[in-house]
Every structure is written in structure tokens, then in C-alpha cells.
């Protein structure tokens, strides 16, 4: 059974995500913290390429500060420490609240689906 078919099975996908999280944590522990300057440079490059995302993130921060938008618990597990996830950056205040773990897993899942779609379209 090839990798793409395995990842379509929810149980296999969860096993893959768990292994990915463990591998990432192990790699971070081995490498140690990334130098501050490298992180800042990477973030700057990202926001230069993705101005619309920067504007959406800023809108959420301002809305939380001004109490227009209230931070909610993670919709998956109820964790109170949550992050805003944008499905559509053109609607900056329409967000889904997820904990760091579920937010990361959602992006992994979306990236896998995107790669799958690209491979089937070829």
C-alpha cells in the first residue's frame, strides 16, 4: 500500500502525525535553539512574500486587544491556550481557535492533501 493511500485512513494519518511530532521534537532537542537572527530573518522573508497574511494576523491581534474578538478554547480538545487559524485570509476576523498541537496537525493535513491533489492531477 503506498503512502498516499495509507494517509487517507484516519488511524494511519494519526499515527503518521504522532510520529512526525515526535521526530520534530527529537530533532529540535538535538540541534538546540535556532539563533535569534536566523528566526527574525526567516519571519521577515515570510511576511514580505505573504503581506495578506501579515495583515490578517495583525487584524486578529488588534481585535483581541480591543475586545472585538475573544480568544476561545481549542475546538478539538478544549485547551484554553489557543491560536487563531484562518481558513481564508481575505476574511481576517473569521478564525478557528486551535491549540498549538491541533493547529500544527491541521496544517500538516492540509499540506498532505495538497500534495495528494497535485500528484493525482499530474
N, C-alpha and C positions, 0 to 999 in steps of 0.2 A: 504494500500500500504506500503510495507516495505521500510526501509531506503535506501537500495541499489538501488531500482527502482526509488525512489524519486530523488536520486543524479544523475541518468542518464539524467534526464530532466535538460537542461541548466538553465532554470529560477529557478528551485528549488535548483540547485547546487549553483548559485549565491547568493540566499537567505541564504543558509547554510554558505557559505564563509563569507558573511557580518556579520551574527550572530556570527561566530567564531572569527572574528576580533574584534568585539565589546566586546565579552566575555573575550578575551585575554587582551584587553586594560583595562577593568574593573578590572580584576584580578591583573594586574601589578600595577594599581593605589592603590589597597587595600594593597598588600604585600609590596610595596615600592621597592627601588632598591635592586638588589641582591648584596651581599658582593663581592668585587673585587676578593678576594682569591678563592671563590667558582667558579666564572666565569673562572678564569685562570686555575683552576684545571680541570674543565669540558672541556675547549678547549684543554688542553694538552692531556687528555684521548682520545678525539675525534681524534686528529691528530696522536696519537700513533696507533690507530686502522685503520686509513684511510690515510696512508702515500701517496698513489697515488693522493688523493685529495689535500693534502698539496702541493705536487709538482706542480700540475696543477694551484692552486691558486698563488703560487709563480711565475710560468712562466708568468701568466697574469700580475701580478704586475710589473715584470721586463720588460715585453714587453710594457706596458703603460709608464713606466719610460723612456725607451729607444726610445719611439715614433715608435715602430714597430707595435703596436696595438693602435688604437684610440678609446676612450670611445665614444659610440654613445648614442642617447636618447633611452628611453624605446620604444620597438617596439609596445607596446599596446597603450600607452597614450601619448608618446612624451616627458615625463618628462626628463629633462636634467640630473638630478642626478640619475644615473643608476648603476646597478650591473651586473657583468658577470655571466651568468648561463651556466654551462657545461652540455651538453646532454651526452657527452662521455669523461670521464677523460683521456682516452688514446690519445685524440687529444686536448691538453691543450689550444691551441690558437683558437680553433673553439668554439666561445661562442655566446650566445644570450644576448643582452642587455635588462634588465628589471629594472623598478623602484622597490623599496623595496616591495611595496604592491603587484605588479603583480608577483614578484619573489616568495614571500611567497605563494600567491594563486596557482601558478604553482606547487609548492612542495606539497601543500595540495591536489590538484587534483591528482597528481601522486601517492601520498600515498593512497588516496581513491581508485584509480583504481587498485593499487597493492593489497589492501585488498580484493577488489571485486574479482579479479582474483584468489586469494588464496582460497576464500570461494567457488567459482564455481568449482575449481579443486579438492576439498575435496570430 
